[in-house]
Amino acid sequence: MVWFKVFGWQENPLDVRPNSELIGLEGQEEQLRNHIDKGEVCFLNGLTGSGKSSLLKRMQEEMTGHKFIYLDAQDLPPGFNLEEELKKKRSFFDMITFKKFPSKEPVLIIDEFQDTDPDLILEARGKWESSYDRKIKSIIVAQISRSLKNVTASFKERLGNRVIQTRTLDDEEMKEILRIRLNARGKNIYNKLHSETLNLLVACADGNPRRLLEYTDYIFDFHHRKFGKNNPLITNRTYMVSYWGAKEILGLYSVNVSQYKYLESEKKKRNYKSFERKFKKNERELLLYLLPKPLSYKALAAKCKMTEHQVRAFVTSLRKKGAIVDAGTKNRKKILAVSNHVKRLTVKV
């Protein structure tokens, strides 16, 4: 028996496959929904494990008025026929009323877009932009790289700046993912992880939700296999996975555990308890200008009375501290926002 069934789950709550219960991608979800509603081509970009597939899964579950055609470009068979694939998406009512294509507006998703056959791209574009025979309402392309190399200049022109980037989650958002996954269906094993263990897991995952789930699964799986029926997570109510225990387990799986040290974290708690202590004066001023609402680099520079180059330098530094995150685009300009962590700190000021 696997570890999660011992706790009463039929499926692994830490499964790394796409999950539509999103944390920290609300802005990206709104952008993607808007592009679909407007019938546009857009580009979903982000690192492996950053939530692209989960975001696409949520769209398919939430936007029931559309018929989604999901294609993984890496797995398409030779001779794939897009028109035949569209026909397969017809409902029973569509078929008995002799419709050739789905009556619900089709949305085409091409994942791993870098491996897409250029002929397929041309065909998809033709079925999207045709004014008299439009069979596709919207096209979403998704890949890890920010560079689209297998498309024509005219396709890039059609795409414009409709690029949605998944972002790195802050520490509290990462913990919230585990809190939700491990406290569900009447079961709660989130409280079996010591606070310093959570900090270690978050630091090792480095803002990547998939790695966070994977590393946490290592810990529970290790306890189950090592202790069996004597697993202290089950037999001992007060037992918690300590920082030192988690560090040793992750090390067995070759996870880089050097990114977080317990004693250093305690020192940080003592030295940086407030907003004023954590950020320098100029950094605090910039964050406070950004706190009421997201702003572009240019707008932020005007408020801070700095050059745009100076603002970019501050933003780079603040990103490393987890203080600033991307909030999408507006009028083709990147918009910046303060992280949830900073919002919580400023409440105490």
C-alpha positions as CSV (number, residue, x, y, z in Angstrom):
1,M,0.0,0.0,0.0
2,V,1.3,3.5,-0.8
3,W,1.6,6.2,1.8
4,F,-1.4,8.3,1.0
5,K,-3.8,5.4,1.2
6,V,-2.7,4.7,4.7
7,F,-3.9,8.2,5.6
8,G,-7.3,7.5,3.8
9,W,-6.8,9.2,0.5
10,Q,-7.6,7.2,-2.7
11,E,-5.4,9.5,-4.8
12,N,-2.1,11.2,-4.0
13,P,-2.9,14.8,-2.7
14,L,0.7,15.7,-3.8
15,D,0.2,14.5,-7.4
16,V,2.3,16.7,-9.6
17,R,0.0,16.5,-12.6
18,P,-2.0,19.5,-13.6
19,N,-4.5,20.7,-11.0
20,S,-7.1,23.3,-11.6
21,E,-7.1,24.6,-8.0
22,L,-4.7,27.4,-8.7
23,I,-2.7,29.5,-6.2
24,G,-1.1,32.8,-7.1
25,L,-2.1,32.8,-10.8
26,E,-5.3,34.8,-10.6
27,G,-4.0,37.6,-12.7
28,Q,-2.8,35.2,-15.4
29,E,-6.2,33.4,-15.3
30,E,-8.0,36.7,-15.9
31,Q,-5.8,37.6,-18.8
32,L,-6.2,34.2,-20.5
33,R,-10.0,34.2,-20.0
34,N,-10.1,37.7,-21.6
35,H,-8.1,36.7,-24.7
36,I,-10.4,33.7,-25.2
37,D,-13.5,35.7,-24.8
38,K,-12.2,38.2,-27.4
39,G,-11.3,35.4,-29.8
40,E,-7.6,36.2,-29.9
41,V,-4.3,34.4,-30.3
42,C,-2.2,34.4,-27.2
43,F,1.1,32.9,-25.9
44,L,1.3,31.3,-22.4
45,N,4.9,31.2,-21.3
46,G,6.5,29.8,-18.2
47,L,9.1,27.4,-16.7
48,T,8.3,23.7,-16.3
49,G,6.2,23.2,-13.2
50,S,5.1,26.9,-13.0
51,G,1.4,26.2,-13.6
52,K,0.9,26.5,-17.3
53,S,-0.9,23.2,-17.7
54,S,-2.9,23.7,-14.5
55,L,-4.0,27.1,-15.8
56,L,-5.1,25.5,-19.1
57,K,-6.9,22.8,-17.3
58,R,-8.8,25.4,-15.2
59,M,-9.9,27.2,-18.4
60,Q,-11.2,24.0,-19.8
61,E,-13.2,23.3,-16.7
62,E,-14.5,26.8,-16.2
63,M,-15.3,28.0,-19.7
64,T,-17.9,25.4,-20.5
65,G,-19.4,27.5,-23.3
66,H,-16.4,26.7,-25.5
67,K,-15.1,23.4,-26.9
68,F,-11.4,23.0,-26.1
69,I,-9.1,21.1,-28.4
70,Y,-5.9,20.3,-26.5
71,L,-2.8,19.3,-28.6
72,D,0.6,18.3,-27.2
73,A,2.9,19.0,-30.1
74,Q,5.4,16.4,-28.9
75,D,2.9,13.6,-29.1
76,L,1.0,14.3,-32.3
77,P,1.0,11.3,-34.7
78,P,2.3,11.5,-38.2
79,G,-0.3,12.9,-40.6
80,F,-2.3,14.5,-37.9
81,N,-5.4,16.2,-39.4
82,L,-6.7,19.2,-37.5
83,E,-10.0,19.3,-39.3
84,E,-10.8,15.7,-38.3
85,E,-9.8,16.5,-34.7
86,L,-12.3,19.4,-34.8
87,K,-15.1,17.1,-36.0
88,K,-14.4,14.7,-33.1
89,K,-15.3,17.4,-30.7
90,R,-18.9,17.5,-31.9
91,S,-21.6,16.8,-29.3
92,F,-24.3,14.1,-29.8
93,F,-26.7,16.9,-30.7
94,D,-24.3,18.3,-33.2
95,M,-24.1,14.9,-34.9
96,I,-27.8,14.2,-35.0
97,T,-28.4,17.6,-36.5
98,F,-25.7,16.9,-39.1
99,K,-23.3,19.6,-38.1
100,K,-19.8,19.2,-39.5
101,F,-18.1,21.0,-36.6
102,P,-18.9,21.7,-32.9
103,S,-21.6,24.2,-32.3
104,K,-19.7,25.4,-29.2
105,E,-17.0,27.8,-30.1
106,P,-13.7,25.9,-30.5
107,V,-10.6,27.0,-28.6
108,L,-7.3,25.4,-29.8
109,I,-4.6,24.8,-27.3
110,I,-1.1,23.8,-28.6
111,D,1.2,22.9,-25.8
112,E,4.9,22.3,-26.2
113,F,4.5,24.7,-29.1
114,Q,8.2,24.7,-30.1
115,D,7.7,21.2,-31.6
116,T,4.7,22.1,-33.7
117,D,4.8,21.3,-37.4
118,P,4.8,24.7,-39.3
119,D,2.1,23.3,-41.6
120,L,-0.2,22.7,-38.6
121,I,0.4,26.3,-37.5
122,L,-0.6,27.6,-40.9
123,E,-3.7,25.5,-41.0
124,A,-4.7,26.5,-37.5
125,R,-4.2,30.2,-38.3
126,G,-6.3,29.8,-41.5
127,K,-9.2,28.3,-39.5
128,W,-8.9,31.1,-37.0
129,E,-8.6,34.2,-39.2
130,S,-11.0,33.2,-42.1
131,S,-13.9,35.7,-42.1
132,Y,-16.2,33.4,-44.1
133,D,-15.2,29.9,-42.8
134,R,-13.9,30.5,-39.2
135,K,-13.8,27.1,-37.4
136,I,-11.6,28.2,-34.4
137,K,-12.5,31.1,-32.1
138,S,-9.2,31.4,-30.2
139,I,-5.7,29.9,-30.3
140,I,-3.5,29.5,-27.2
141,V,0.1,28.5,-27.7
142,A,2.2,27.4,-24.7
143,Q,5.9,26.6,-24.2
144,I,8.8,27.1,-21.8
145,S,11.0,29.3,-24.0
146,R,10.1,32.9,-24.4
147,S,11.3,32.8,-28.1
148,L,8.9,31.6,-30.8
149,K,11.2,30.3,-33.5
150,N,9.0,28.1,-35.6
151,V,6.5,30.8,-36.8
152,T,6.5,33.4,-39.5
153,A,6.8,37.1,-38.9
154,S,3.1,37.5,-39.8
155,F,2.1,35.1,-37.1
156,K,4.1,37.0,-34.5
157,E,2.4,40.2,-35.7
158,R,-1.0,38.6,-35.2
159,L,0.1,37.6,-31.7
160,G,1.4,41.0,-30.8
161,N,2.1,41.5,-27.1
162,R,-0.6,39.0,-25.9
163,V,1.9,37.1,-23.9
164,I,1.0,35.7,-20.5
165,Q,3.8,34.7,-18.2
166,T,3.4,32.4,-15.2
167,R,5.3,33.9,-12.2
168,T,7.4,32.7,-9.4
169,L,5.2,32.2,-6.3
170,D,6.2,33.8,-3.0
171,D,6.8,31.8,0.2
172,E,3.3,32.1,1.6
173,E,1.7,31.1,-1.7
174,M,3.9,28.0,-1.8
175,K,2.9,27.1,1.7
176,E,-0.8,27.7,0.8
177,I,-0.5,25.0,-1.9
178,L,0.6,22.5,0.6
179,R,-2.0,23.6,3.2
180,I,-4.8,23.1,0.6
181,R,-3.4,19.7,-0.7
182,L,-2.7,18.2,2.8
183,N,-5.9,19.5,4.5
184,A,-8.6,18.1,2.3
185,R,-11.6,15.7,2.5
186,G,-11.6,15.7,6.3
187,K,-7.9,14.8,6.6
188,N,-5.1,17.1,7.7
189,I,-1.4,16.1,7.7
190,Y,-0.2,19.6,6.9
191,N,0.3,20.1,10.7
192,K,2.8,17.2,10.6
193,L,5.4,19.5,9.0
194,H,7.3,21.7,11.3
195,S,7.4,25.4,10.4
196,E,11.1,25.1,9.6
197,T,10.5,22.0,7.5
198,L,8.0,24.1,5.5
199,N,10.6,26.8,5.1
200,L,13.2,24.3,3.9
201,L,10.8,22.8,1.3
202,V,9.8,26.2,0.0
203,A,13.4,27.3,-0.3
204,C,14.5,24.1,-2.1
205,A,11.5,24.4,-4.5
206,D,12.5,28.0,-5.3
207,G,9.0,29.2,-6.3
208,N,8.2,26.1,-8.4
209,P,5.0,24.4,-7.3
210,R,5.8,21.1,-9.0
211,R,9.1,20.7,-7.2
212,L,7.4,21.6,-3.9
213,L,4.9,18.8,-4.3
214,E,7.5,16.4,-5.4
215,Y,9.9,17.2,-2.5
216,T,7.0,17.0,0.1
217,D,6.0,13.6,-1.4
218,Y,9.5,12.3,-0.8
219,I,9.2,13.0,2.9
220,F,5.9,11.2,3.4
221,D,6.8,8.4,1.2
222,F,10.2,7.9,3.0
223,H,8.4,7.7,6.4
224,H,6.0,5.1,5.0
225,R,8.6,2.9,3.5
226,K,11.1,3.1,6.3
227,F,8.7,2.6,9.3
228,G,5.7,0.8,7.8
229,K,3.1,0.1,10.5
230,N,5.3,2.0,13.1
231,N,5.2,5.2,11.0
232,P,5.4,8.0,13.7
233,L,3.3,10.2,11.5
234,I,0.4,7.8,12.2
235,T,1.2,6.3,15.6
236,N,2.4,9.5,17.4
237,R,-0.1,12.4,17.6
238,T,2.6,14.9,18.5
239,Y,5.2,13.8,16.0
240,M,6.2,16.4,13.4
241,V,8.8,16.1,10.6
242,S,11.7,18.2,11.8
243,Y,13.9,20.4,9.8
244,W,16.9,18.1,10.3
245,G,14.9,15.0,9.4
246,A,13.5,16.6,6.2
247,K,17.0,17.8,5.3
248,E,18.4,14.3,5.5
249,I,15.5,12.8,3.5
250,L,15.8,15.4,0.7
251,G,19.5,14.8,0.6
252,L,18.9,11.1,-0.1
253,Y,17.0,12.2,-3.2
254,S,19.9,14.6,-4.3
255,V,17.8,17.7,-3.6
256,N,20.0,20.8,-3.1
257,V,19.2,21.6,0.6
258,S,21.9,24.3,0.9
259,Q,19.5,27.0,-0.1
260,Y,18.1,27.3,3.4
261,K,19.6,26.8,6.8
262,Y,17.7,26.7,10.1
263,L,20.1,28.9,12.1
264,E,20.2,31.5,9.4
265,S,16.4,31.6,9.3
266,E,16.3,32.2,13.1
267,K,18.8,35.1,12.7
268,K,16.6,36.6,10.0
269,K,13.6,36.4,12.2
270,R,15.4,38.4,14.8
271,N,17.0,40.9,12.5
272,Y,14.2,41.6,10.0
273,K,10.9,41.6,11.9
274,S,9.5,44.7,10.2
275,F,9.1,46.3,6.9
276,E,11.5,49.1,7.8
277,R,14.3,46.7,8.8
278,K,14.0,44.4,5.8
279,F,14.1,47.1,3.1
280,K,16.3,50.2,2.6
281,K,14.7,53.6,2.5
282,N,14.6,53.9,-1.3
283,E,13.3,50.4,-1.6
284,R,10.5,51.1,0.9
285,E,9.5,54.3,-0.9
286,L,9.3,52.4,-4.2
287,L,7.2,49.6,-2.7
288,L,4.9,52.0,-1.0
289,Y,4.2,53.8,-4.3
290,L,3.5,50.4,-5.9
291,L,1.3,49.2,-3.0
292,P,-2.0,50.8,-3.9
293,K,-2.1,49.3,-7.4
294,P,0.2,47.7,-10.0
295,L,2.3,50.1,-12.2
296,S,4.5,50.0,-15.3
297,Y,8.2,50.8,-15.0
298,K,7.6,54.2,-16.6
299,A,4.7,55.1,-14.2
300,L,6.7,54.0,-11.2
301,A,9.7,56.0,-12.3
302,A,7.5,59.1,-12.5
303,K,6.1,58.6,-9.0
304,C,9.6,57.9,-7.5
305,K,11.2,60.8,-9.5
306,M,13.8,58.4,-10.8
307,T,14.9,57.4,-14.2
308,E,13.4,54.2,-15.7
309,H,16.9,52.7,-15.6
310,Q,17.2,53.4,-11.9
311,V,13.8,51.9,-11.2
312,R,14.7,48.7,-13.2
313,A,17.8,48.3,-11.0
314,F,15.8,48.6,-7.8
315,V,13.2,46.2,-9.1
316,T,15.8,43.6,-10.0
317,S,17.1,43.8,-6.4
318,L,13.6,43.6,-4.9
319,R,12.6,40.6,-7.0
320,K,15.5,38.7,-5.4
321,K,14.0,39.5,-2.0
322,G,10.6,38.3,-3.2
323,A,9.1,41.8,-2.8
324,I,8.0,42.4,-6.4
325,V,6.1,40.2,-8.9
326,D,4.8,40.5,-12.4
327,A,1.1,41.4,-12.7
328,G,0.7,41.0,-16.5
329,T,0.6,43.8,-19.1
330,K,-1.4,46.9,-19.8
331,N,-1.2,48.9,-23.0
332,R,1.6,46.6,-24.1
333,K,3.7,47.5,-21.0
334,K,4.8,45.1,-18.3
335,I,3.0,45.8,-15.0
336,L,4.6,45.3,-11.6
337,A,3.0,44.6,-8.2
338,V,4.2,44.1,-4.6
339,S,4.1,40.4,-3.4
340,N,1.6,39.2,-0.8
341,H,4.5,39.0,1.6
342,V,5.2,42.7,1.4
343,K,1.5,43.5,1.8
344,R,1.5,41.6,5.1
345,L,4.6,43.4,6.3
346,T,3.1,46.8,5.6
347,V,0.0,46.1,7.6
348,K,2.2,46.0,10.7
349,V,3.9,49.3,9.9
